[in-house]
């Protein structure tokens, strides 16, 4: 094909994206046409000339990743997936935004083949992409060998003004620059418009200068509708593998709409039949809605090239496997998310009678002791902390800090299994989501529990995407003491438990902490939050049966030979208070059972027979947790008592605070006595 | 005093800060000495040479504001407040971090005289300061007249690496630059150390370049221990009133500690007796712990100058009052946070029979209709949205956009009562906190309800500080439809309700929306979240008594002449479903009462007699809310039924989703019938 014809084809390919987006939004009577129309040339160039993928196998491990961070432009992505040959037929595009369609309002991973992450909440797609690029870099540093670049792909992002205004863009781009994630390439759809109108009134950043300040390569002043310029910019971006690249593309939102282009009305509503008809005239597009002209379909079809790319990689990988069979097997195991078979026995071995986990230690310390073993056993564990390593105790002897200059491999790339994310809680959480999405890693990261507020929507996104990400949330109550109410969590245990698919474990001692880690690693359909104490906690003796029962989320920790007159239910640091109260009650002739309930969600997934065996119907219940009590009322029932804290904390030593707020064995015993007496 | 003596005095003044901080942390056996030691010269220069304040009256309305954004350095602030003459005696410094002391672990507003905001969660103090500077600029634009600069103060911030790594610093500094908040002056304690160690491994930004990209004046390469350089930098900062200023001060963390200075061990732990003794030797400090040498005490005492400054201002204000009595009265009313007396009748007038609020409209629209009146009546309302004005419907005819170029007064300053915050939910919320802290405004701001996750910790901080900030959270359920699960809130109503001091209103129609706004304005001891629908909701007829009862948080909306056999409790968009179910039940001969419970927290603050009159004991209960059901179990009790959604939503039209998830009148009626039958 000669140059003019090729250019004409490129234009038609871009316009095919425009019309699929516009027609689908029109049919759905809802959606966002402006962004797909403005990014059509960017998409055409990236997807037809650079992106290495195989539509027949969206799970090819070394594919380039593509993230649409401005996820409201979902129809652009669906059009790309359809046109390049993914299992996304036109009928699905016609069902855009309808129930059970593969084309939901915003892209959702594991719903639509080829979608790499769920986007919509602005800035997080970009953060996920930083995680993917980090995963690629670390896997490459671990597994590639001379002449065997088996991990070798780019991560591309489309993003808009909204992503760049969000604070998380600062957190993750600053870190990406520091870590030199050179295979991360971001294309900024700089259309100057956000929902409130012309962004100049609220977003006047010199964005290129900002990103240069992060150590990025910035290629600015690209005409986002000039395919040649975009093509060259992407080539330049790929060539610099030492720095991430931002390509700033000046675009016109809704480009192609004769009267609406360039205005914010085109952002989030259908164009209307008249505008679309005029657009067809203007662009010389004669095809009907959802009709892709054969020449365009052929030009877009990426299946042959995709098969070829993956086949080449398969050949390379076969050579690698032949030379490094163990590495190859381990890489594949990791990419498939399979745990080593030895995990169970490794963790159980930690619980021997003489284990340091059986000492009086903080559960954050117990977590670190557990990690000392786990990090050695599981190369897929990618640890980290939002600048609180020494407080969260997330780092262990086997931790190799990605951040440290000495941990750079001979290719000049950072290597390691531990990331100091800096003071960037939300960024950390969303990067961890991206790491999990990439595959090859189980990310865990620490911060103070209260600052789960900062990362909350990323925890929710992991829950929505059902990805295995582990949050190590230490300083889990007023027990942190003198730092006072700002870091003291009150409502957080309860509110984290209310996120669907999220699991919250609040272990009461070293043994429960190790079991909680095991449960977290095995929970592969959502995130886990481990709530850990700053202060030392009294260890409990347990039978083998009891240790097994921990996994059921709640179990009888200390019982009375008699039929219990009252059941005391507690979590974490309050279990020892409940146990002391039970002893006092016993001495006073009241039979009290102690139930430890480290994971309420898992306990309520158990069958009724088990639950009733732990919490016998008719026996009055008292709960104690140093947080909001409303959450516990369904557990204790109308006749029960929920002890906790329904106000913010104070600044004082932990013991003084527990006394001040009445969270003492004496108070628990007195309340339980009242309950037992009323009942009898 | 000659120059060498003055310099010597300055040094002793700075060292007094160091020793008070070090000795207090040592006595408390906990705290953060490193930051106060590193910032001692910055503090000495700012507080002794620039800050305009009156220790005898921390409430003087035109005082300069000072925010310690790196709040863990609290002892620096306590030392400053003590030394300059605030009501914070030495005995309180000796009780640092102890129960009931005025010197909690992190600074808390309304606990310690002179503390302007509660800090600790990094980045938010800076954001509060942006809010204070914005408030000053807007008040000045509204109230100052030629020759009468009655609102005229600076806002100063100390901040550290941690604040600058946090995403919120990007959001608020980008906006501050765009809005030209020229009287905001930030001093960056650039000590190169964060908790994980040398920041170079995770924070390599060119921070001066970053802030220049935001349009700030940046004064960099200041030696943070050179008082003369700091003094000149602050003078230069004050001189540029068109741009906010960042002064980058290179400092040594723990400066003055002979062996520990410059390392991260000095960040968050006592220095120890030996190090402190050596420090006394090195710095030639002979005073005992908590002893302030008389010459130093005298040099620090700011009471005389403070009285003089306020007296001068009082004189100026008296002239202003004489010339502009109405403006002066209104400004003082606003600064005192008093609502106009007409508010009640204004809102009630909105509820006339022919009111548009009585039509079938979305509650977000009802909110806008209410605001049409409120914004006209209350000049203190400062509205805004995180780039969703047209969706949140937070803007009204009387809204004057601060962002728009035409709304600049003749002094070149932005004026107005509405802020397009850009896509910056967390920044918006924390700026609103700062606006409320400054006084003179009741800020309200909108975003999609799910993105309260982004701003969550700022909502919590308003709750902790008990400040009146109103969050307009629209698109409050799966009822938003096709945009799908990422923006559809599921757990948010429940989890927002669990934040102490936060009030959550989810009105069911226009009338309840207006009353919710009234309640929000009157709730002056914490934030309010208004949860509003995207979709139109059926209006209900109410008696005058019922309208009054709305304020009690829950009330009988539709009753049966017979004794109810079942009570249906609902909020927001689910009330009309409950009402339809009650009608169906009634037609089937089952007497069902409908309770609307727009604010669960307020309902449970009512006395038991009222609560029992609404929810008669013994009558079975069913709740319906399109969110997690666990929250409602205490309301319906063990025998009741809580209908809702315990999983994430889907992308589809709203009606299809309600049917898909079984949130229909038919389903409610069937479940209620089961309940009523079991009971009878």
Interface residues (C-beta under 8 A of the other chain):
Chain A: X28 X30 X31 X71 X72 X97 X98 X99 X100 X101 X104 X105 X106 X108 X118 X119 X120 X121 X122 X161 X162 X163 X165 X166 X167 X168 X169 X170 X171 X174 X175 X177 X178 X194 X195 X196 X197 X199 X201 X202 X203 X204 X205 X206 X207 X209 X210 X212 X213 X214 X215 X385 X387 X388 X389 X390 X391 X401 X403 X404 X405 X420 X421 X422 X423 X424 X426 X427 X450 X451 X453 X454 X456 X457 X460 X461 X463 X464 X481 X482 X483 X484 X485 X486 X487 X490 X491 X494 X495 X497 X498 X499 X500 X501 X628 X630 X631 X633 X634 X637 X638 X646 X647 X648 X650 X651 X652 X653 X656 X657 X660
Chain B: X28 X30 X31 X71 X72 X97 X98 X99 X100 X101 X104 X105 X106 X108 X118 X119 X120 X121 X122 X161 X162 X163 X165 X166 X167 X168 X169 X170 X171 X174 X175 X177 X178 X194 X195 X196 X197 X199 X201 X202 X203 X204 X205 X206 X207 X209 X210 X212 X213 X214 X215 X385 X387 X388 X389 X390 X391 X401 X403 X404 X405 X420 X421 X422 X423 X424 X426 X427 X450 X451 X453 X454 X456 X457 X460 X461 X463 X464 X481 X482 X483 X484 X485 X486 X487 X490 X491 X494 X495 X497 X498 X499 X500 X501 X628 X630 X631 X633 X634 X637 X638 X646 X647 X648 X650 X651 X652 X653 X656 X657 X660
